[in-house]
Amino acid sequence: MNQELEALIKAFIAAHECDLRESSRLIADYEALLEETLRNSPGVSRELLTQGIRRRAAAYMQAQSRPPTLPPQA
């Protein structure tokens, strides 16, 4: 995955899972990364990028919540 997109996904997750004291700072960090990515990606709409980030963030969080598979006992 592109490092810029991975940073956006992690910033999105952090902004939505934090407590209220940190929320405004983390949301501002996410918005700044989003704006930078949009400047560097001509032709990509904010809505399309945001939708993709939300989908990837949901998949990332689901993958992180799954317990590791245990190997079969020999």
VOGU-3710 file (C-alpha; in Angstrom, 3 decimals, decimal comma):
1> mnqelealik> 0,000/0,000/0,000  1,108/3,543/-0,687  2,694/5,067/2,433  0,701/8,266/2,031  -2,587/6,349/1,953  -1,542/4,182/4,880  -0,775/7,311/6,916  -4,215/8,704/6,008  -5,953/5,500/7,087  -4,104/5,407/10,397
11> afiaahecdl> -4,824/9,102/11,005  -8,517/8,513/10,231  -8,665/5,620/12,695  -6,825/7,584/15,378  -9,151/10,565/14,947  -12,241/8,392/15,321  -11,046/6,213/18,197  -9,579/8,902/20,461  -11,078/10,542/23,508  -12,573/14,019/23,344
21> ressrliady> -9,467/15,803/24,653  -7,415/14,701/21,669  -10,113/14,649/19,005  -9,712/18,172/17,629  -5,931/17,798/17,223  -6,179/14,368/15,600  -8,980/15,441/13,278  -6,894/18,468/12,256  -3,925/16,157/11,582  -6,119/13,902/9,437
31> ealleetlrn> -7,579/16,874/7,530  -4,071/18,238/6,865  -2,929/14,855/5,491  -6,083/14,628/3,395  -5,531/18,090/1,894  -1,883/17,295/1,139  -2,863/14,063/-0,583  -5,503/15,844/-2,640  -2,947/18,464/-3,728  -0,574/15,697/-4,803
41> spgvsrellt> -3,304/13,709/-6,610  -4,895/15,824/-9,320  -8,179/14,448/-10,594  -9,076/12,695/-7,329  -12,144/14,086/-5,612  -12,312/14,584/-1,859  -15,480/12,459/-1,673  -13,966/9,537/-3,557  -10,782/9,612/-1,490  -12,727/9,851/1,774
51> qgirrraaay> -14,943/6,897/0,803  -11,886/4,810/-0,012  -10,224/5,720/3,261  -13,342/4,776/5,219  -13,579/1,390/3,494  -9,884/0,647/3,991  -10,014/1,792/7,625  -12,946/-0,544/8,301  -11,100/-3,461/6,689  -7,913/-2,598/8,582
61> mqaqsrpptl> -9,712/-2,464/11,939  -11,495/-5,735/11,225  -8,211/-7,432/10,328  -6,614/-6,121/13,531  -9,464/-7,432/15,681  -9,309/-11,004/14,410  -7,462/-13,381/16,690  -4,471/-15,065/15,129  -5,131/-18,552/13,874  -3,688/-21,285/15,982
71> ppqa> -1,694/-24,005/14,272  -3,117/-27,516/14,507  -1,806/-29,519/17,424  0,548/-32,287/16,446
//
